[in-house]
């Protein structure tokens, strides 16, 4: 009988559960390196979590650039990057990782805001960098929604 999250339904939750189960098994055979195997399984899940958080940060950074940069030329590159990140998220985002990202959205936004600010300032767009909101103006649904992008600043429309 299967207990816990299923591999195909929620890989991240499955890795964390399997590591916990493996650690709880009794064994008399000391040839099996149970703790390290459990740690490796757990780390596989953490890699998935880190990858999803990285893609969310990438999308948020480019959302901010789209919304605050008056530059016309790089817009489609930012949009392509968002589309690529959404593709990765579509494949990796499990229910458990979605909850994790929702909880971490504020801190992921802080990272994205810093990256966007530096990127804008690199091209002399200090006014755009100064206008970046302190709090995340985007929802996770917007991050994940195919084809949705923030409106450009009024002067680039």
C-alpha positions in Angstrom: 0.0 0.0 0.0 1.3 3.4 -1.0 1.5 6.2 1.6 2.5 9.8 1.1 2.8 11.9 -2.0 3.0 10.2 -5.4 6.1 10.6 -7.6 4.1 11.6 -10.6 1.8 13.9 -8.8 4.3 16.0 -6.7 8.0 15.1 -7.2 9.2 17.6 -4.6 6.8 16.3 -1.9 7.7 12.7 -2.9 11.4 13.3 -2.4 11.0 14.9 1.0 8.7 12.1 2.1 10.9 9.3 0.7 13.9 10.7 2.5 11.9 10.8 5.8 10.8 7.2 5.3 14.2 6.0 4.4 15.6 7.6 7.6 13.0 5.9 9.7 13.6 2.3 8.3 15.3 0.0 10.7 18.3 -1.8 9.2 20.8 -4.2 10.6 22.9 -4.2 7.5 25.5 -1.4 7.9 26.7 -1.6 4.3 23.7 0.5 3.2 24.5 4.2 3.6 21.0 5.1 4.5 21.6 8.7 5.7 23.5 9.8 2.6 21.0 8.1 0.2 18.2 9.9 2.0 20.1 13.2 1.8 20.6 12.8 -1.9 16.9 12.1 -2.5 16.0 15.1 -0.4 18.5 17.3 -2.3 16.9 16.3 -5.6 13.7 17.8 -4.4 15.5 20.9 -3.1 17.1 21.3 -6.6 13.6 21.4 -8.1 12.5 24.0 -5.5 15.5 26.1 -6.2 14.9 25.9 -9.9 11.3 27.0 -9.6 12.3 29.9 -7.3 15.0 31.0 -9.8 12.5 31.0 -12.7 9.9 33.0 -10.6 12.7 35.6 -9.8 13.6 35.7 -13.5 10.0 36.4 -14.5 9.6 39.1 -11.8 12.8 40.8 -12.8 11.7 41.0 -16.5 8.1 42.1 -15.4 9.7 45.1 -13.6 11.9 45.9 -16.6 8.9 45.8 -19.0 6.9 48.0 -16.7 9.6 50.6 -15.9 12.0 50.7 -18.8 11.3 53.2 -21.5 13.6 51.2 -23.9 11.8 49.7 -26.8 14.5 47.4 -28.2 15.0 44.8 -25.4 11.2 44.3 -24.7 10.8 41.2 -26.9 14.0 39.6 -25.4 12.5 40.1 -21.9 9.2 38.6 -23.1 11.0 35.6 -24.6 12.9 35.1 -21.3 9.5 35.2 -19.4 8.0 32.7 -21.9 11.0 30.4 -21.4 10.7 30.6 -17.6 7.0 29.9 -17.8 7.8 26.8 -19.8 10.2 25.5 -17.1 7.6 26.4 -14.4 4.9 24.5 -16.3 7.0 21.4 -16.2 8.3 21.7 -12.6 5.7 23.5 -10.5 4.0 20.9 -8.3 1.3 21.7 -5.8 3.8 21.7 -2.9 6.3 23.9 -4.8 3.4 26.3 -5.7 2.6 26.7 -2.0 6.3 27.1 -1.3 6.7 29.8 -4.0 3.5 31.6 -2.8 5.1 31.8 0.7 8.4 33.0 -0.7 7.1 35.5 -3.3 8.0 38.5 -1.2 11.6 37.5 -0.8 11.9 36.4 -4.4 10.5 39.8 -5.4 13.2 41.6 -3.4 15.9 39.6 -5.3 14.2 40.4 -8.6 13.8 44.1 -7.7 17.5 44.3 -7.0 18.4 42.7 -10.2 16.0 44.8 -12.2 17.3 48.0 -10.5 20.9 47.1 -11.4 19.9 46.2 -15.0 18.0 49.5 -15.5 20.8 51.6 -14.0 23.4 49.8 -16.2 21.7 51.5 -19.2 21.2 54.9 -17.5 17.5 54.3 -16.6 17.8 55.6 -13.1 14.3 57.0 -13.1 12.9 53.6 -13.9 15.0 52.0 -11.2 13.9 54.6 -8.7 10.2 53.9 -9.6 10.4 50.2 -8.8 7.7 49.4 -6.1 9.0 48.2 -2.7 6.3 45.5 -2.5 5.6 42.9 -5.2 2.8 44.2 -7.4 2.4 40.9 -9.2 0.5 37.7 -8.3 1.7 34.2 -8.8 -1.1 33.7 -11.3 0.2 36.6 -13.4 3.7 35.1 -13.3 2.4 31.8 -14.6 -0.2 33.1 -17.1 0.8 32.6 -20.7 0.8 35.7 -22.7 0.3 38.2 -19.8 2.9 41.0 -19.6 2.9 44.3 -17.7 2.1 47.4 -19.6 5.1 49.5 -20.6 5.6 53.0 -19.2 3.3 55.6 -20.8 6.0 57.2 -22.8 6.8 54.0 -24.7 3.3 53.0 -25.7 
